[in-house]
Amino acid sequence: MGRTREFDEDAVLEQATRLFWHRGYDAVSIQDLESATGVGRGSLYHAFGDKEGVFLAVLDRYLATQGTPPFDHLDHPDVGEGIRRMFAAITARLRTPGNPRGCLLTNTSLVAVGTSGRIETRIAESMSAMEALLKAAIVRAQRERQIPASVDATALARFYCAVAQSLAVEHRIHGDDARLEDIVATAIQTWPGRRRGRALNRRRSRR
């Protein structure tokens, strides 16, 4: 029979999240985790296995609460509008007062990949899942004739996924809202449905 945990797991993971997000995976020691969470290493090891296990639990919680929700906007009936709202949600999260700069997932991908096979796999799986959500939305837009069927759905999904990650990189380095707005505005202009809409409006204006 497993031992009952003597701490609030969600509160511990919240403290660990801010520590990893602010310092980075490699710079955080088990002593740092003890100090930040107020939980001894024996209890941390029993609950999560090791520092890597703590981080994987942190990453799963971060993705569920902050990383994945912006992609829920892709369910919008107008896929182009859903993508715009997705980017708006991402930039709003980056601007949240009190949060460290950047994104925990992106920050980790820049420095921790290569140091842990499990973390590298989890990051790759997370990014692939985001790309899959984007591709599914783009394919739906094609099926519903919101955009031309000739659009390469895979390439466009990868582009928007890369833009989403680049926003976090820009924010981590510069912390400049104007840069984020410029990137998002340019990305939205690439949506093929916008060109179709402008052409339709021009035809209507001639009537």
C-alpha positions as CSV (number, residue, x, y, z in Angstrom):
1,M,0.0,0.0,0.0
2,G,1.5,3.4,-1.0
3,R,2.4,6.0,1.5
4,T,0.0,9.0,1.7
5,R,1.6,12.2,0.5
6,E,2.1,14.7,3.2
7,F,1.9,17.8,1.0
8,D,-0.3,19.6,-1.4
9,E,0.9,18.3,-4.8
10,D,-0.6,21.1,-6.8
11,A,1.0,23.8,-4.6
12,V,4.4,22.0,-4.8
13,L,4.2,21.8,-8.6
14,E,3.2,25.5,-8.8
15,Q,6.3,26.5,-6.8
16,A,8.5,24.1,-8.8
17,T,7.0,25.5,-12.1
18,R,8.1,29.0,-11.3
19,L,11.5,27.9,-10.2
20,F,12.2,25.9,-13.4
21,W,10.6,28.6,-15.6
22,H,12.7,31.3,-14.1
23,R,16.1,29.5,-13.9
24,G,15.9,26.7,-16.4
25,Y,16.0,23.0,-15.9
26,D,19.8,22.6,-15.6
27,A,20.3,25.4,-13.1
28,V,17.8,24.0,-10.6
29,S,19.1,21.6,-8.0
30,I,17.2,19.3,-5.7
31,Q,18.2,21.6,-2.9
32,D,16.6,24.5,-4.8
33,L,13.4,22.5,-5.1
34,E,13.4,21.7,-1.3
35,S,13.8,25.4,-0.5
36,A,11.2,26.6,-3.0
37,T,8.5,24.0,-2.1
38,G,9.3,23.4,1.6
39,V,9.2,19.7,0.9
40,G,12.2,17.4,1.8
41,R,14.0,15.5,-0.9
42,G,12.8,12.2,0.5
43,S,9.2,13.2,0.0
44,L,10.0,14.6,-3.5
45,Y,11.8,11.5,-4.5
46,H,9.0,9.3,-3.2
47,A,6.4,11.3,-5.1
48,F,8.2,12.0,-8.4
49,G,11.3,9.8,-8.5
50,D,14.0,12.4,-9.0
51,K,14.5,16.0,-10.3
52,E,13.6,14.9,-13.8
53,G,10.4,13.3,-12.6
54,V,9.5,16.6,-10.8
55,F,10.1,18.5,-14.0
56,L,8.0,16.1,-16.1
57,A,5.1,16.6,-13.7
58,V,5.7,20.3,-13.8
59,L,5.7,20.3,-17.6
60,D,2.5,18.2,-17.8
61,R,0.7,20.6,-15.4
62,Y,2.0,23.7,-17.4
63,L,0.8,22.3,-20.7
64,A,-2.7,21.5,-19.3
65,T,-3.1,24.9,-17.6
66,Q,-1.2,27.3,-19.9
67,G,0.4,25.7,-22.9
68,T,-2.6,23.9,-24.5
69,P,-5.7,26.1,-23.8
70,P,-4.8,28.8,-26.5
71,F,-5.2,26.0,-29.1
72,D,-8.8,25.4,-28.0
73,H,-9.7,28.5,-30.1
74,L,-9.1,26.4,-33.2
75,D,-12.6,25.0,-32.7
76,H,-14.0,28.4,-33.8
77,P,-16.3,28.0,-36.9
78,D,-14.1,30.5,-38.8
79,V,-10.7,28.8,-38.7
80,G,-8.9,32.0,-39.6
81,E,-10.5,33.8,-36.7
82,G,-9.7,30.8,-34.4
83,I,-6.0,31.1,-35.4
84,R,-6.1,34.8,-34.7
85,R,-7.6,34.2,-31.2
86,M,-5.1,31.4,-30.6
87,F,-2.2,33.9,-31.1
88,A,-4.0,36.5,-29.0
89,A,-4.3,34.0,-26.2
90,I,-0.6,33.1,-26.5
91,T,0.5,36.8,-26.4
92,A,-1.8,37.5,-23.5
93,R,-0.2,34.6,-21.5
94,L,3.2,36.0,-22.3
95,R,2.2,39.4,-21.0
96,T,0.7,38.1,-17.7
97,P,2.2,40.1,-14.9
98,G,4.4,38.1,-12.6
99,N,5.2,35.3,-15.0
100,P,8.8,34.7,-16.0
101,R,9.6,35.7,-19.6
102,G,8.9,33.3,-22.4
103,C,7.2,29.9,-22.2
104,L,8.3,27.0,-20.0
105,L,8.1,24.6,-22.9
106,T,10.0,26.7,-25.3
107,N,12.6,27.9,-22.8
108,T,13.3,24.2,-21.9
109,S,13.5,23.2,-25.5
110,L,16.3,25.7,-26.0
111,V,18.5,24.5,-23.2
112,A,17.4,21.1,-21.9
113,V,17.2,19.0,-25.1
114,G,20.1,16.7,-25.2
115,T,20.4,16.4,-21.4
116,S,17.4,14.2,-20.9
117,G,15.9,11.8,-23.3
118,R,12.6,11.7,-21.5
119,I,12.3,15.5,-21.4
120,E,13.3,15.7,-25.1
121,T,10.6,13.1,-26.0
122,R,7.9,14.9,-24.0
123,I,8.7,18.3,-25.6
124,A,8.7,16.7,-29.1
125,E,5.4,15.0,-28.4
126,S,3.9,18.3,-27.1
127,M,5.0,20.3,-30.2
128,S,3.7,17.5,-32.5
129,A,0.4,17.6,-30.8
130,M,0.1,21.3,-31.3
131,E,1.0,21.0,-35.0
132,A,-1.6,18.2,-35.3
133,L,-4.3,20.5,-33.8
134,L,-3.4,23.2,-36.3
135,K,-3.4,20.9,-39.2
136,A,-6.8,19.4,-38.3
137,A,-8.2,23.0,-38.2
138,I,-6.7,23.9,-41.5
139,V,-8.0,20.7,-43.2
140,R,-11.5,21.6,-41.8
141,A,-11.1,25.0,-43.4
142,Q,-10.4,23.4,-46.7
143,R,-13.3,21.0,-46.3
144,E,-15.6,23.8,-45.6
145,R,-14.2,25.9,-48.4
146,Q,-12.9,28.6,-46.2
147,I,-9.5,28.3,-47.9
148,P,-8.5,26.7,-51.2
149,A,-8.0,23.0,-51.3
150,S,-4.6,23.5,-52.9
151,V,-3.1,24.9,-49.6
152,D,-0.5,22.6,-48.1
153,A,-2.1,22.0,-44.8
154,T,1.0,20.3,-43.2
155,A,3.4,23.2,-44.2
156,L,0.9,25.8,-43.0
157,A,0.4,24.1,-39.7
158,R,4.2,23.8,-39.2
159,F,4.6,27.5,-40.0
160,Y,2.0,28.6,-37.4
161,C,3.4,26.2,-34.8
162,A,6.8,27.8,-35.4
163,V,5.4,31.3,-35.1
164,A,3.8,30.3,-31.8
165,Q,7.2,29.1,-30.5
166,S,9.0,32.1,-31.8
167,L,6.7,34.4,-29.9
168,A,8.0,32.9,-26.6
169,V,11.6,33.2,-27.8
170,E,11.1,36.9,-28.7
171,H,9.4,37.6,-25.4
172,R,12.2,35.8,-23.4
173,I,14.9,37.8,-25.1
174,H,13.3,41.2,-25.5
175,G,10.1,41.4,-23.4
176,D,8.7,43.8,-26.1
177,D,5.0,43.7,-26.7
178,A,5.4,45.5,-30.0
179,R,7.5,42.8,-31.4
180,L,4.9,40.2,-30.6
181,E,2.2,42.3,-32.2
182,D,4.3,42.6,-35.4
183,I,4.9,38.9,-35.6
184,V,1.3,38.0,-35.1
185,A,0.0,40.6,-37.6
186,T,2.4,39.2,-40.3
187,A,1.4,35.6,-39.5
188,I,-2.3,36.4,-39.8
189,Q,-1.8,38.0,-43.2
190,T,-0.5,34.7,-44.5
191,W,-3.9,33.0,-43.9
192,P,-5.1,32.1,-47.4
193,G,-8.7,32.8,-46.5
194,R,-7.9,36.6,-46.2
195,R,-6.9,36.8,-49.8
196,R,-10.0,35.0,-50.9
197,G,-12.1,37.3,-48.8
198,R,-10.5,40.4,-50.3
199,A,-11.1,39.1,-53.8
200,L,-14.8,38.4,-53.0
201,N,-15.2,41.9,-51.6
202,R,-13.7,43.4,-54.8
203,R,-16.1,41.4,-57.0
204,R,-19.0,42.6,-54.9
205,S,-17.9,46.2,-55.1
206,R,-18.0,46.1,-58.9
207,R,-21.6,45.1,-59.0
